[in-house]
Amino acid sequence: MSLNDTKFGEELCKTFWDCINGSIHSGSGNYRVGVDLGTANVVTAVVDGDDNPVAGRIKRAEVVRDGIVVNFVEARNIVESMLQELRQDLGADLEYGACAVPPGTREGDFRAVRYVVESAGLQVSDVFEEPVAATKVLGMEDQVIVDIGGGTTGISIVKSGQVIYTADEPTGGVHFTLVIAGNYGIDIDEAEEMKLNAVNHRRLLPIVKPVMEKVATIIHEHIMGHGVEKICLVGGTSSFEGLKDVVEQITGIPVYVPEHCILVTPLGIALSCRRGGFK
């Protein structure tokens, strides 16, 4: 990963973060939308024809589990509401969009994610694998991009500007939450709130470290033999304090975590969307 790619990707994510927090950027038109239906969050990103982030929304929701849509109606309603708000903010129509799924998602589940976005009012031009979409933000230098979401860990190996390998394993942030809940004897919602508060991370680290080690071992097993020299962690779970160090210890490879790691994949989906180019 070159310094320029890193800096550019961080700047894009910072702009998108500002958009989510209410800063609407006047764009050049030709808007494309990226929708990321995650296990813990739904994120919608809008970029203009010059690839500038101009607007976005994020909402906590449990509508997907392990890449499978488990609440179609709620997922559709959330995306539809987001699109209505974004259209009002921009004073423009939003017609074309894209979405993403974990690597290896079955065709039926793949289509369900697409149908959610289409039923919310977008023409879906592409459906990407999540860590592949992230390369649009982070660049195509030789590296491994690992998308650690709420339910799964997706892995994408990039070599010579090409994605040569993808994989997905059913381990993610929800497993951190389950361990916290079991340790403290509290319900899942309370454990989730504890996990999301960074103030708690240091004292929770000994509790969740076995899950971190499992994630790191999954990464290590998938990248062995590929000559990997850099790992980039994205997805909301990647921001948990201590995870970066555990992955470095087990893989023996330097790890980079973008500041706004939860936004990399949804922004990459929008940037990858081909306006009007269907497949």
Secondary structure, 3 states (H helix, E strand, C coil): CCHHHHHHHHHHHHHHHHHHCCCCCCCCCCCEEEEEECCCEEEEEEECCCCCEEEEEEEECCCEECCEECCHHHHHHHHHHHHHHHHHHHCCCCCEEEEEECCCCCHHHHHHHHHHHHHCCCEEEEEEEHHHHHHHHHCCCCEEEEEECCCCEEEEEEECCEEEEEEEECCCHHHHHHHHHHHHCCCHHHHHHHHHCHHHHHHHHHHHHHHHHHHHHHHHHHHCCCCCCCEEEECHHHHCCCHHHHHHHHHCCCEECCCCHHHHHHHHHHHHCCCCCCC
